[in-house]
Amino acid sequence: MEEKLNQLAEYVISGKKFETEKLTKELIEENVNIKEILDNGLLKGMEVVGLRFREHKMFVPQVLVSARAMHCAMKILEPLLIAADLKKKGKIMIGTVFGDVHDIGKNLVAIMLKGAGYEVIDIGIGCNAQKFYTEYEKHQPDVIGMSALLTTTMVNMKSVIQYFKEKNIEIPFIVGGAPINQKFALEIGAAGYGKDAYDSVRIMDRLVG
């Protein structure tokens, strides 16, 4: 069984969608524990993808192909996970801040977080404080993630955090994007700074775990 789970992880890493689907079905038919398939097969594969992406050994197109393979397997597993009442690790809501229309980084973060077993609510681009608040009320996430690619829009992260403070809502914020650094994250009161998509997963594990 261990060999097959390792093979499943390899299929995810190499983005072999059909092989990933086939082996996932095979493991289910062999009555392998659903959580084993998820943790020691699919998530194990996506963790390697995240590490390689961070080390510049994999690039965006390859990550997207791996994510597609993972997604296809998850479509098979999700009904069984729900039936077994295996909950997601946590819920994060993410969006690009007001004035900014860049979303590649945000989308990669969403892929990595989903691959790591988190529920992700993506509220899109150009989100102001009111939008973040309205969506927060609707979805009740555990963490909020904000992205910005421009130095002119990164300042809008502070106004979102301030808005939530004024509403007396205690929720951790993760921030990320090209112009952001740890110093800025601390200054605006964010709970974490994600240098890249892989980093964001580690921060979520720390905040929610």
C-alpha positions as a Markdown table, in Angstrom:
| # | Residue | x | y | z |
|---|---|---|---|---|
| 1 | Met | 0.0 | 0.0 | 0.0 |
| 2 | Glu | 2.8 | 2.4 | 0.9 |
| 3 | Glu | 4.3 | 1.9 | -2.5 |
| 4 | Lys | 1.0 | 2.8 | -4.2 |
| 5 | Leu | 0.6 | 5.9 | -2.0 |
| 6 | Asn | 4.1 | 7.0 | -3.0 |
| 7 | Gln | 3.2 | 6.4 | -6.6 |
| 8 | Leu | 0.1 | 8.6 | -6.2 |
| 9 | Ala | 2.2 | 11.4 | -4.8 |
| 10 | Glu | 4.6 | 11.0 | -7.8 |
| 11 | Tyr | 1.6 | 11.3 | -10.2 |
| 12 | Val | 0.5 | 14.5 | -8.6 |
| 13 | Ile | 4.0 | 15.9 | -8.7 |
| 14 | Ser | 4.4 | 15.1 | -12.4 |
| 15 | Gly | 0.8 | 16.3 | -13.1 |
| 16 | Lys | -0.4 | 13.0 | -14.5 |
| 17 | Lys | -4.1 | 13.6 | -14.3 |
| 18 | Phe | -5.5 | 10.3 | -15.6 |
| 19 | Glu | -3.0 | 8.2 | -13.7 |
| 20 | Thr | -3.8 | 10.1 | -10.5 |
| 21 | Glu | -7.6 | 9.5 | -11.0 |
| 22 | Lys | -7.1 | 5.9 | -11.8 |
| 23 | Leu | -4.9 | 5.1 | -8.9 |
| 24 | Thr | -7.1 | 7.1 | -6.5 |
| 25 | Lys | -10.1 | 4.9 | -7.6 |
| 26 | Glu | -8.0 | 1.8 | -7.2 |
| 27 | Leu | -7.0 | 2.6 | -3.7 |
| 28 | Ile | -10.6 | 3.3 | -2.7 |
| 29 | Glu | -11.6 | -0.1 | -4.2 |
| 30 | Glu | -8.9 | -1.7 | -2.1 |
| 31 | Asn | -10.5 | -0.1 | 1.0 |
| 32 | Val | -7.5 | 2.0 | 1.8 |
| 33 | Asn | -8.4 | 4.6 | 4.4 |
| 34 | Ile | -9.5 | 7.8 | 2.8 |
| 35 | Lys | -7.4 | 10.0 | 5.1 |
| 36 | Glu | -4.4 | 7.9 | 4.2 |
| 37 | Ile | -5.0 | 8.5 | 0.5 |
| 38 | Leu | -5.3 | 12.2 | 1.1 |
| 39 | Asp | -2.5 | 12.7 | 3.6 |
| 40 | Asn | 0.1 | 10.2 | 2.4 |
| 41 | Gly | -0.7 | 10.4 | -1.3 |
| 42 | Leu | -2.2 | 13.6 | -2.7 |
| 43 | Leu | -1.1 | 16.1 | 0.0 |
| 44 | Lys | 2.3 | 14.5 | 0.2 |
| 45 | Gly | 2.7 | 15.2 | -3.6 |
| 46 | Met | 1.5 | 18.8 | -3.4 |
| 47 | Glu | 3.9 | 19.5 | -0.5 |
| 48 | Val | 6.8 | 18.5 | -2.8 |
| 49 | Val | 5.3 | 20.7 | -5.5 |
| 50 | Gly | 5.3 | 23.6 | -3.1 |
| 51 | Leu | 8.9 | 23.0 | -2.0 |
| 52 | Arg | 10.1 | 22.7 | -5.6 |
| 53 | Phe | 8.2 | 25.9 | -6.6 |
| 54 | Arg | 9.8 | 27.7 | -3.7 |
| 55 | Glu | 13.3 | 26.5 | -4.7 |
| 56 | His | 12.6 | 27.5 | -8.3 |
| 57 | Lys | 12.8 | 23.9 | -9.5 |
| 58 | Met | 9.2 | 24.1 | -10.6 |
| 59 | Phe | 7.4 | 27.0 | -12.3 |
| 60 | Val | 3.8 | 28.3 | -12.5 |
| 61 | Pro | 2.7 | 26.2 | -15.5 |
| 62 | Gln | 4.0 | 23.0 | -13.9 |
| 63 | Val | 2.3 | 23.9 | -10.6 |
| 64 | Leu | -1.0 | 24.4 | -12.4 |
| 65 | Val | -0.7 | 21.0 | -14.1 |
| 66 | Ser | 0.0 | 19.3 | -10.7 |
| 67 | Ala | -2.9 | 21.2 | -9.1 |
| 68 | Arg | -5.2 | 20.0 | -11.9 |
| 69 | Ala | -4.2 | 16.3 | -11.2 |
| 70 | Met | -4.8 | 16.9 | -7.5 |
| 71 | His | -8.2 | 18.5 | -8.2 |
| 72 | Cys | -9.4 | 15.6 | -10.3 |
| 73 | Ala | -8.5 | 13.2 | -7.5 |
| 74 | Met | -10.2 | 15.4 | -4.9 |
| 75 | Lys | -13.5 | 15.3 | -6.9 |
| 76 | Ile | -13.5 | 11.5 | -6.4 |
| 77 | Leu | -12.5 | 11.8 | -2.7 |
| 78 | Glu | -14.6 | 14.7 | -1.5 |
| 79 | Pro | -18.0 | 12.8 | -1.3 |
| 80 | Leu | -16.2 | 10.1 | 0.7 |
| 81 | Leu | -14.5 | 12.7 | 3.0 |
| 82 | Ile | -17.9 | 14.3 | 3.6 |
| 83 | Ala | -19.5 | 10.9 | 4.3 |
| 84 | Ala | -16.7 | 10.1 | 6.7 |
| 85 | Asp | -17.1 | 13.6 | 8.3 |
| 86 | Leu | -13.5 | 14.4 | 7.8 |
| 87 | Lys | -13.3 | 18.1 | 8.1 |
| 88 | Lys | -11.0 | 20.5 | 6.3 |
| 89 | Lys | -8.0 | 21.7 | 8.2 |
| 90 | Gly | -9.4 | 25.3 | 8.3 |
| 91 | Lys | -11.0 | 28.0 | 6.2 |
| 92 | Ile | -9.2 | 31.0 | 4.6 |
| 93 | Met | -10.7 | 33.8 | 2.6 |
| 94 | Ile | -8.3 | 35.6 | 0.2 |
| 95 | Gly | -8.5 | 38.6 | -2.1 |
| 96 | Thr | -6.4 | 41.2 | -3.8 |
| 97 | Val | -6.7 | 44.6 | -2.3 |
| 98 | Phe | -8.5 | 47.7 | -3.7 |
| 99 | Gly | -6.8 | 49.3 | -6.7 |
| 100 | Asp | -4.9 | 46.1 | -7.7 |
| 101 | Val | -6.0 | 43.8 | -10.4 |
| 102 | His | -3.1 | 41.3 | -10.2 |
| 103 | Asp | -4.1 | 37.8 | -9.2 |
| 104 | Ile | -1.5 | 35.2 | -10.4 |
| 105 | Gly | 0.2 | 35.2 | -7.0 |
| 106 | Lys | -3.2 | 35.0 | -5.2 |
| 107 | Asn | -4.3 | 32.1 | -7.4 |
| 108 | Leu | -1.1 | 30.2 | -6.7 |
| 109 | Val | -1.6 | 30.6 | -3.0 |
| 110 | Ala | -5.2 | 29.3 | -3.3 |
| 111 | Ile | -3.9 | 26.3 | -5.2 |
| 112 | Met | -1.3 | 25.5 | -2.6 |
| 113 | Leu | -3.7 | 26.0 | 0.3 |
| 114 | Lys | -6.4 | 23.8 | -1.3 |
| 115 | Gly | -3.7 | 21.2 | -2.0 |
| 116 | Ala | -2.7 | 21.3 | 1.7 |
| 117 | Gly | -6.3 | 20.5 | 2.8 |
| 118 | Tyr | -7.7 | 24.0 | 3.5 |
| 119 | Glu | -11.0 | 25.4 | 2.3 |
| 120 | Val | -10.3 | 28.5 | 0.3 |
| 121 | Ile | -12.8 | 31.3 | -0.4 |
| 122 | Asp | -11.4 | 33.5 | -3.2 |
| 123 | Ile | -13.2 | 36.9 | -3.3 |
| 124 | Gly | -11.3 | 38.2 | -6.3 |
| 125 | Ile | -9.4 | 41.4 | -7.1 |
| 126 | Gly | -9.8 | 45.1 | -6.2 |
| 127 | Cys | -11.4 | 44.3 | -2.8 |
| 128 | Asn | -11.8 | 47.2 | -0.4 |
| 129 | Ala | -12.4 | 47.0 | 3.4 |
| 130 | Gln | -16.1 | 46.8 | 3.0 |
| 131 | Lys | -15.9 | 43.9 | 0.5 |
| 132 | Phe | -13.6 | 42.0 | 2.9 |
| 133 | Tyr | -16.0 | 42.6 | 5.7 |
| 134 | Thr | -19.1 | 41.6 | 3.8 |
| 135 | Glu | -17.5 | 38.4 | 2.6 |
| 136 | Tyr | -16.2 | 37.7 | 6.1 |
| 137 | Glu | -19.7 | 38.0 | 7.5 |
| 138 | Lys | -20.9 | 35.6 | 4.8 |
| 139 | His | -18.2 | 32.9 | 5.0 |
| 140 | Gln | -16.8 | 33.2 | 8.6 |
| 141 | Pro | -13.2 | 32.1 | 7.7 |
| 142 | Asp | -10.5 | 31.3 | 10.3 |
| 143 | Val | -8.0 | 33.5 | 8.5 |
| 144 | Ile | -8.0 | 36.3 | 5.9 |
| 145 | Gly | -5.3 | 36.6 | 3.3 |
| 146 | Met | -4.6 | 39.8 | 1.3 |
| 147 | Ser | -2.4 | 40.2 | -1.8 |
| 148 | Ala | -0.9 | 43.2 | -3.5 |
| 149 | Leu | 1.6 | 43.5 | -6.3 |
| 150 | Leu | 2.0 | 47.3 | -6.4 |
| 151 | Thr | 3.6 | 49.6 | -3.8 |
| 152 | Thr | 0.7 | 52.0 | -4.4 |
| 153 | Thr | -1.9 | 49.5 | -3.4 |
| 154 | Met | -0.1 | 47.7 | -0.5 |
| 155 | Val | -1.1 | 50.6 | 1.8 |
| 156 | Asn | -4.7 | 49.5 | 1.4 |
| 157 | Met | -4.0 | 46.4 | 3.4 |
| 158 | Lys | -3.6 | 48.6 | 6.5 |
| 159 | Ser | -7.1 | 50.1 | 6.0 |
| 160 | Val | -8.7 | 46.6 | 5.8 |
| 161 | Ile | -7.1 | 45.5 | 9.1 |
| 162 | Gln | -8.0 | 48.8 | 10.7 |
| 163 | Tyr | -11.6 | 48.4 | 9.5 |
| 164 | Phe | -11.9 | 45.0 | 11.2 |
| 165 | Lys | -10.3 | 46.4 | 14.4 |
| 166 | Glu | -13.0 | 49.2 | 14.5 |
| 167 | Lys | -15.6 | 46.5 | 14.2 |
| 168 | Asn | -14.0 | 44.6 | 17.1 |
| 169 | Ile | -13.4 | 41.5 | 15.0 |
| 170 | Glu | -10.4 | 39.5 | 16.1 |
| 171 | Ile | -9.2 | 37.5 | 13.1 |
| 172 | Pro | -5.6 | 36.9 | 11.9 |
| 173 | Phe | -4.5 | 38.4 | 8.5 |
| 174 | Ile | -1.8 | 36.9 | 6.2 |
| 175 | Val | -0.4 | 39.4 | 3.7 |
| 176 | Gly | 1.8 | 38.7 | 0.6 |
| 177 | Gly | 2.9 | 40.0 | -2.7 |
| 178 | Ala | 6.0 | 41.4 | -4.5 |
| 179 | Pro | 6.4 | 44.7 | -2.5 |
| 180 | Ile | 5.5 | 43.2 | 0.9 |
| 181 | Asn | 8.0 | 42.2 | 3.6 |
| 182 | Gln | 7.9 | 41.1 | 7.2 |
| 183 | Lys | 8.5 | 44.6 | 8.5 |
| 184 | Phe | 5.5 | 46.0 | 6.7 |
| 185 | Ala | 3.3 | 43.0 | 7.9 |
| 186 | Leu | 4.2 | 43.8 | 11.5 |
| 187 | Glu | 3.6 | 47.5 | 11.1 |
| 188 | Ile | 0.1 | 47.0 | 9.8 |
| 189 | Gly | -0.8 | 44.4 | 12.4 |
| 190 | Ala | -0.9 | 41.3 | 10.2 |
| 191 | Ala | -0.4 | 37.9 | 11.9 |
| 192 | Gly | 1.9 | 36.6 | 9.1 |
| 193 | Tyr | 3.8 | 37.4 | 5.9 |
| 194 | Gly | 3.9 | 34.9 | 3.2 |
| 195 | Lys | 7.0 | 35.2 | 1.1 |
| 196 | Asp | 5.5 | 32.8 | -1.5 |
| 197 | Ala | 2.7 | 30.3 | -1.9 |
| 198 | Tyr | 4.5 | 27.6 | 0.0 |
| 199 | Asp | 5.2 | 29.9 | 2.9 |
| 200 | Ser | 1.4 | 30.7 | 3.1 |
| 201 | Val | 0.7 | 27.1 | 3.8 |
| 202 | Arg | 3.2 | 27.0 | 6.7 |
| 203 | Ile | 1.7 | 30.1 | 8.2 |
| 204 | Met | -1.8 | 28.6 | 8.0 |
| 205 | Asp | -0.6 | 25.5 | 9.7 |
| 206 | Arg | 0.8 | 27.7 | 12.5 |
| 207 | Leu | -2.3 | 29.8 | 12.8 |
| 208 | Val | -5.0 | 27.1 | 12.5 |
| 209 | Gly | -3.2 | 24.0 | 13.7 |
